[in-house]
Amino acid sequence: MMRNDWQRWICYLSLVLSLLLMLLPLPVALLPLRPWWPALALIYWVLEAPDRVGLGTAFITGLAADVLAGALLGDQALRLVIIVFLAQRFRARLRFFPVVQQSAAVLLLLLNDSLLRWLIRAFAGLPMLPLLTWAAPLVGAALWPFVFLLLDALRARSRTRES
Amino acid sequence: MALSRDGSTSLFAASPGGTLRLAGYLLLAVALMMLDHRNDWLPRVRNATALAVEPAWRLAGAPARWLGDLRENLAAQSSLRSENRKLRDALLLANVRIARMQALVRQNDQLKRLLDAADSLRMQGQLARVIDIDLDPYRRRLVLNRGAREGVRVGQAAVDAHGVMGQVIEVLPNTAVLMLVTDPSSALPVIDARSGVRAVAYGSGSGDGLSLPDLPINADIKVGDSLLTSGLGGRFPAGFPAATVVSIAADRSGSYLRAEARPAARLNRSDQVLLLRDLAEPMGPPAPASDAGPPSSLIGPAPAGQVGAAPPRKTAHAGTRQ
């Protein structure tokens, strides 16, 4: 009971933090490489707590990100829903991958998302992104092991504490 | 434990209900995007959720502010001293200039009073700090820590010590969003300080430049020319440094020139900006000279024209003044 509470708090806190990380200022040269933190956090929670995080959570997180960033309402919501759906679909296999292989899967998810983002921007008539943006999925995939281990450690701590 | 059992039942666990829900959410998202794109919903949503959005922005900006404070505290005393000396010199120089300007202002006021003009050259401003967060890195926008409660209004121009920075496009109770002149949807009417050629400088979107497309092929603009705001359109007061021309080339058809310019304001380094309270100069073309007409007391004030240089997504607020 308590453990569930703690896990829920960790989950929501990590999502909120990922939204704030998205806003954190970076040097201009590094801007296109900014990893998409909410996606990483959501993928983790879909893999580890699928009954807590689903399409609805992804949609709401995406809406919050859109309102904060002020680009196009619904853009990130749509992309996050798709990522979470794919992660849900392959969850059974992804969970038992070693971390490196998981990173590769995350890379594929994020690359697919980059394509989608490009399409959405083209349809909405927004200015095109610099080419370097296509490297952001690489950064995201490279950060995945750390995100995974950090969140896993937080979750595991709750387990030992409560048992 | 329930999780692993769920995983072992089938490797391709995907209920048809999941796909249905996906379709539902996708439809919802697409509908939102279209509504926002057509009707500009986002600012309204933001206004409704300002209570949550503003603290998030401030929270995200906090680490940068702490780092800045820390750096200031750690700065060596000697560098502070030399900086202090330099600043004092600059202050002296600025004071001298201000004194001269005041003389000019006084003279100008007298002349205007002589001309029976209603407005005087009062330029009131309000300092605002930049909250250091990146909204959408591909649009040049800044978040300021002053909002509707402090009297900030949409359409106010913002300047720093070196030139024009941009204009306020969105106001929340305690914050405001500033569109920089380098934003792709920004248009700034300028005038060449040397030759008097008028043009419109658009934000180039990529990078931190301005571009002046579609200049006549014989336009008298040279590399190194400084561009001032022309005051046409009524958004920006006239006479502020706007940019310096860095390159000129003929466009593909060969019938127009295209100039690239570097903004005069330090857009990336400004920490504080000055929001101009009211438009200093009358908008639109000057009133026709009436040296042979009736006395000036019988003539109404100059008409305030509104030339369209406003950003496409906002209604023009040209002409509001106090």
Interface residues (C-beta under 8 A of the other chain):
Chain A: L19 L20 L23 L24 P25 L26 V28 L31 P32 R34 E48 A49 P50 G54 L55 G56 A58 F59 G62 L63 D66 V67 L68 A69 G70 A71 L72 L73 G74 D75 A77 L78 V81 I82 F85 Q88 R89 R91 A92 R93 R95 F96 I120 A124 L126 P127 L129 P130
Chain B: L3 D6 G7 S8 S10 L11 F12 A13 A14 G18 R21 L22 Y25 L26 L28 A29 V30 A31 L32 M33 L35 D36 H37 W41 L42 V45 R46 T49 V53 A56 W57 L59 A60 G61 P63 A64 D132 I133 D134 L135 D136 P137 Y138 R139 R141 E170 V177 P184 G205 S206 D208 N268
